[in-house]
Amino acid sequence: MKESKEMSTVAIVNNSPAGKSGGEAAEQHSAFQVYKPGEGYTTRLGMMAVLMAYVGFACHHWYFNWSSVRDFFEHMFSFSSTLAILTDWTYNTKAGNLIASIGTLLLVVAGFLSAYYYIYIKRSTADFLIKTDLELSKVTWPKISPWFRADTQVWGATYVVLLVIAGLTLYIAGVDLVLRVITDFLFYTKHH
């Protein structure tokens, strides 16, 4: 009887994937499997929206300014007129539109896949976002409805925040204006 129990234990250990113990086998997951699905939903979704906004900005910038990359390569190849052939074809309108469109599509795909990987699949960033979501769930958020009553604490705090932001905006705008006047006078006007 004792031998049959030992044999069954050995059979269970040897049947796990790649000869690993049960705990290690449970830790493995496929390359595209979401890590801890359903946890940290709000934070993960919010971070995905932020990263996709950055991807959208990058796509817009590439679509309308891809020619700066061409200009960079032309500057690099300026020592040889034969290497300039590599960039001459991009001056064609159809070729330029094709480069802009394909580059934009590649940025969308690469940006989405990268964001998805780091937010939903990579363990360290997913754990961080899940813990952040857990901490945010502990916060007592103020209700929206009493904000519009002047006697609530939130209303007073809102006034303080708005006044501080307005003051900082005026201060930064003033410093910027003074520095711009000084630099224009020193560097951009001709002195006799």
C-alpha positions in Angstrom: 0.0 0.0 0.0 2.8 2.4 0.9 4.5 1.7 -2.5 1.4 2.6 -4.5 1.1 6.0 -2.7 4.7 6.8 -3.5 4.3 5.8 -7.1 1.2 7.9 -7.5 3.0 10.9 -6.1 5.9 10.4 -8.5 3.5 10.1 -11.4 1.8 13.4 -10.4 5.1 15.3 -10.2 6.4 13.8 -13.5 3.2 14.7 -15.3 3.5 18.4 -14.8 4.6 20.5 -17.8 8.3 20.5 -18.6 9.0 18.5 -15.4 8.3 21.5 -13.1 6.5 21.2 -9.8 2.8 22.2 -9.6 3.6 25.6 -8.1 5.9 26.6 -11.0 3.5 25.2 -13.6 0.7 27.4 -12.3 3.0 30.5 -12.5 3.6 30.0 -16.3 1.3 31.7 -18.7 1.3 32.2 -22.5 2.8 35.2 -24.2 -0.6 36.8 -24.9 -2.5 35.8 -21.7 -3.7 38.7 -19.6 -2.0 38.8 -16.2 -4.7 38.8 -13.4 -7.7 39.6 -15.7 -10.4 41.6 -14.1 -8.2 43.1 -11.5 -7.2 46.8 -11.6 -9.8 47.4 -14.4 -10.2 51.1 -13.9 -6.6 52.0 -13.6 -5.5 49.8 -16.5 -8.2 51.2 -18.7 -7.3 54.7 -17.8 -3.6 54.1 -18.4 -4.5 52.5 -21.8 -6.5 55.7 -22.7 -3.5 57.9 -21.8 -1.0 55.9 -23.7 -3.3 55.7 -26.8 -3.6 59.5 -26.6 0.2 59.7 -26.8 0.1 57.2 -29.8 -2.5 59.4 -31.4 -0.2 62.5 -31.0 2.7 60.5 -32.4 0.7 59.4 -35.4 -0.5 63.0 -36.1 3.1 64.2 -35.8 4.4 61.5 -38.1 1.7 62.0 -40.7 2.3 65.7 -41.1 6.1 65.9 -40.4 7.6 62.7 -41.7 9.6 64.8 -44.2 11.9 65.9 -41.3 13.2 62.2 -41.2 13.9 62.5 -45.0 15.7 65.8 -44.5 17.8 64.2 -41.8 18.9 61.3 -44.1 19.6 63.8 -46.9 21.8 65.7 -44.6 23.6 62.5 -43.6 24.1 61.4 -47.3 25.0 64.9 -48.5 28.7 63.8 -49.0 27.7 61.5 -51.8 25.4 62.4 -54.7 24.8 58.7 -55.5 23.4 58.1 -52.0 20.9 60.9 -52.5 19.0 58.6 -54.8 17.8 56.9 -51.6 15.6 59.9 -50.7 14.9 61.5 -54.1 11.8 59.2 -54.7 10.1 60.5 -51.6 9.5 63.9 -53.2 6.8 62.3 -55.3 3.4 63.2 -53.9 2.0 59.7 -54.1 5.1 58.2 -52.5 5.0 60.8 -49.7 1.4 60.1 -49.0 2.1 56.4 -48.9 5.0 56.9 -46.5 2.8 59.0 -44.2 -0.1 56.5 -44.3 2.0 53.4 -43.8 4.1 55.0 -41.0 0.9 56.1 -39.3 -0.6 52.6 -39.5 2.7 51.1 -38.1 2.7 53.6 -35.3 -0.9 52.7 -34.4 -0.2 49.0 -34.4 3.1 49.2 -32.6 1.8 51.7 -30.0 -1.3 49.7 -29.3 0.6 46.4 -28.9 3.2 48.0 -26.7 0.7 49.6 -24.5 -1.4 46.4 -24.3 1.7 44.4 -23.4 2.9 46.7 -20.6 -0.5 47.3 -19.1 -2.1 43.9 -19.4 0.6 41.2 -19.8 3.9 42.4 -18.2 3.7 41.3 -14.5 5.6 44.2 -12.9 3.6 47.0 -14.5 0.3 45.1 -14.2 0.9 44.5 -10.5 1.7 48.2 -10.0 -1.5 49.2 -11.7 -3.5 46.7 -9.8 -2.1 47.9 -6.5 -2.8 51.5 -7.5 -6.4 50.6 -8.3 -6.7 48.9 -4.9 -5.4 52.0 -3.1 -7.7 54.3 -5.1 -10.7 52.1 -4.1 -9.9 52.9 -0.4 -10.3 56.7 -1.0 -13.5 58.3 0.0 -14.5 60.4 -3.0 -16.7 63.4 -2.5 -20.2 63.3 -4.0 -20.8 65.6 -7.0 -24.2 66.8 -5.9 -23.2 68.9 -2.8 -20.4 70.7 -4.7 -22.7 73.4 -5.9 -23.7 74.4 -2.4 -21.5 77.1 -1.1 -21.5 75.8 2.5 -19.7 72.5 1.7 -16.1 71.8 2.5 -15.5 70.7 -1.1 -16.7 74.0 -2.5 -14.2 75.9 -0.4 -11.3 73.6 -1.4 -12.3 74.0 -5.0 -12.0 77.8 -4.7 -8.5 77.4 -3.1 -7.3 75.2 -5.9 -8.7 77.5 -8.6 -7.1 80.5 -7.0 -3.7 78.8 -6.6 -3.8 77.6 -10.2 -4.8 81.1 -11.5 -2.0 82.7 -9.4 0.6 80.3 -10.7 -0.5 80.8 -14.2 -0.2 84.6 -13.9 3.3 84.2 -12.3 4.6 81.8 -14.9 3.2 84.0 -17.7 4.8 87.1 -16.2 8.2 85.4 -15.8 8.0 84.1 -19.4 7.2 87.6 -20.7 10.1 89.2 -18.8 12.5 86.6 -20.0 11.3 86.9 -23.6 11.8 90.6 -23.6 15.3 90.3 -22.1 16.3 87.6 -24.6 14.9 89.5 -27.6 16.8 92.6 -26.5 20.1 90.7 -25.9 20.1 88.3 -28.8 17.7 89.4 -31.6 18.1 93.2 -31.8 21.1 94.8 -33.5 23.2 97.0 -31.3 25.1 99.9 -32.7 
